[in-house]
């Protein structure tokens, strides 16, 4: 299974290179703009730091105390693990284990899962906003309405789930329903603002990576296409979404008037930026947890 998860993304990338003009994509990557690539790195590092603070806020609502520096350190370590190990959730599982402070695992796991869910909700909000902007600026485009159901449906499911939690009451002590009410619904303005900011910075990081390869995405196009491209990273049997993300980018970039090879090159550049931005986590691999986490 591990071999499959390593071989599948390589095979998908090879297939994308073969079908989407691999030579042109490689030419774009060989002329990578260092300035725009560094901009993408800076944006993605900001994403990690803000996500760590969102995790700290979520954990605090569940009576878990995480100092800001510790939360940032643990989040970098989790990002590095997710970027380098198959599955994409190993780092998050370790983050939950290390933050339990010797207590029960349930609240620590709830804090991690709910923080990630808030992040997906923020990306869905950006996707719906981009889709609405697309309809306003390109109402004649015949291929948009069907695709618009993807982010709209995702956000609708999230909103219905949140509404159900709000109507069904607090739930028993330690339940997921109660945890969602305490960590998300009762802190909805702060969670929504922080998650939306994280999502916008992620989209901007992808747009900067695309610019580094010579492709320009307008804000409307970036808000519409990039969330859909990044959603492909959630598919299983991959390492950090490699392969699936490249295929989605190659398929969706023509909607922005760009070529498939442009999408392929932009996605590879973004993947490299995401990997490099997670490298600070490598410094914490062999460090023992501080006493307050033991």
N, C-alpha and C positions, 0 to 999 in steps of 0.2 A: 504493500500500500504506500509506504514512504517513497519507494522508487517510482511508483506511478505519479505521485504528487510532484515529484521533481521532473519526471520525463514529460508529463502532460503540458506544463507551461512552455517548456522548450519546444515541444512539437507544435503547439499553437502559434508561438512566435515565428517558427520556421514556416508554417503554413501562411501566416500573414505576410511574411516577407516575400513568399513566392507569389501570392495572389494580389498583393497590393503594391507591387513595384518596389521590391526590396532594395534594389540598387539605388533608386532615387532617395529612399528613406535613409540609407547609409550615408549618402552624400550629404544630406541635411544634417545628420548627426556629426559628420566629420567637420562641418563648419559651425559647430555649436558656439553660440555667443556666450562667453564667460560671464558678462555682465548680467544678462537675463537669467542665466542659470544660477548665479549667486543670489539674485533676487528671489527666485523660486525657493532656494534653500532657506533664505531668511524668512520667507512667508511660512514655510512648513515648520520651521523651528518655533515660530510664534504660535502656530496651530498646536504643537505639542505642549507648550507652556500653558496656553489658555485651556486646553483640554484637561491638563493636570489640575488646574484650579477649579474647573467644573467638577472633576472627580472629588476633589477635597470638599466642595460645597455639598455635593450629593452625599458623601460619607458623613459629614457633620450632621446632616438631617437624620441620619440613622445612628447617631451617638458614637461615631468613630472619629477620633481626633487624628488628623494628618497635618503636621506642620507644612507650610507651603514648599519649603526646600525639599523636604522628604517626598512630597507628592510629585514634584517635578522630576526628581531623581528616579523614582519608581516608574513614572510614566515613560521616561526615556528608555529605561531598561525593558519595559514591556513592548515599546515600539520596535526596539532592536530585535527582540525575540520574534515578534510578529513578522518583521521584514525578512528574517533569515531562516525561519523554521516553517515546515509545511503546516497547513491548517489555518493559520492566521489568528488563532485565539490562545496559543500557548502563553504568550506574554500576559494576556489579560487574566488567565487562570492563575499564573504566578503572582500577579499583582494582588489578586484577591487573597491568596494564601499568605502573602507577606504582610498584608495590612490588617489581618485579623487580630493581631496583638495577643495571641495565645487564647483568644476567646472563641466563641462560636463562628463557624464559617459563613452561616447564612447571611448576616448583615453585610459582611465584607463582599460576598458574592453579589448581593443585591445592589450594593453601591456601584460595583463595576458594570453589571449588566444594565442598570438604569442609566448610568452615565453614557454608555455606548448607545443606548436607545435614544437618549436626548440628542446625541450627535447625528444619528440617522434622521431624526425628525427635523433637525436644522437643515440638513441637506435636502430633505423633501420640500421644505419651505422655499429654498432657493430654486429647486427644480420647478415648482408650481409657479413661482414668480417669473422665472425665465420663460415658461410656457405661455403664461398670460401675455408677457411682453412680445413674444413671437406672434401671437394671434393678433395683437394690436398693430404690429409693424409689418407683418406679412400675412394678412388675412387670406390672400389668394393662393398661398402655398398648399397644394393638394395633398402632400404627404405628411402634414403635421398632425391633423386631428387624431389619427390612430395612435401615434406615438405619445401624444399628450396624456393618454389614459394611464401610462406607466407611473409618472410622478404623482399625478392627481389621485390615482387609486391608492398609492402607497400612503400619501398624506391623509387621505380619507380614513383608511384603516387605523392609522395612528390616532386621529382625532376621535374616532368612534371608541377606540380602546380607552382613551383618557376620559371620555364622557361616561363610559360604563363604570370606570373606577370611581368617578366622582358621585355617581348615583347609587352605587352599591354599598356605600358606607365604609367605615374604617377597616373592618375586618379584624381578625384576631391578632394578638400580639405576635410580631415576627412574620406575619404573612406578606406575600408579595404585593397584595392589594394595598395593605397598610403602608408598606414601604414606598410604593409608587405615589400614594397620596402625600406622604410626608416629604419625600425627596423631590418630586416633580410638580405635582399639582399645587401644593402650598407654596412653592417657590417658582411658580410658572413664569412671572415676568423676568426674573434673573436667569432662569434656565433657558427661556426662549431667546433672550438677548444674547447670552453667551454662546448658545448653540448656533444661532444665526451668524454671529461674528466668526466663529470657527469655520462654519461651512463656506462663508464668503471668502475667507482667507485661503481655504483649500482650493476653491475654484480659481482664485487669483494666482495661486501657486502653479496650477496646471496651465493657466493662460500664459504665465511667464515662461514656463518650460516650453510651451508651443512657440512663443516668440523667440526663444533661444534657438529653435530649429528653423526659424524663418517664416512662421505662420502667425497671422494676427487674427485673434478672435475678438469680436466686438463684445462689450459687456453683456448685451442681450444674448448673443450666441453662446458665450461662455456659460451664462446662467442657465441656458437651456440644455446644451450638449454635455458639459462637463459632469453634472450630477448623474446623467444617464451612463456616461462612460465609467464613472467611479462605482456606480451600482453593480456593474459587471464584476467588480472585485469581490463581491460577496459570494460568488459562486464557489462551491467547494472544489477539492482536488487541485489545489494550486499553492504557490508560495507567494504571499503578498499580492495576490491578484494578477500576477504576471501571466500573460497569454490571453486571458479573458478580457483584460483591460485593453490590450492592443487590438484585439479583434473588434471590440465595441468602438474604439476610436476610429479605426479604419472604415467602419460601416457608417458612422455618424458624421464624420467631418465633411462629407459632400453636402450635407444639409446647410453648412456654413459657406458653401461655394469653394471649399478647399478639396484637395485630392485625398484619396485613401492613404497614399504614402505619407502625406503631411500628418494625418492623424496617427499613423503608426510611429513616425519619428517623434512626434510630440509626446505620445504615451510612453515610449521608451525613455525619453529625457525626463519625464515626470517620475517614472519609476526609479531612475538613478538618483534624482533629487531626493525622493522619499527615503531611499536607502542611506544616502549620505547624511541626511538630516537626522537619522536615527542613530548614527555612529557614536554620539556621546554616551549612549546606553551601554556600549561595549566596555566602558571603563568601570561599570558597576557590576559586571558579571561575577567577579571573584571577591567582591566585597561582602562581608558578612552583614546581615541586617543589624541596624542599630538596636540598642537594648529595648527601646520602646516598642519595637515590632516583634520582639521575641516572646 
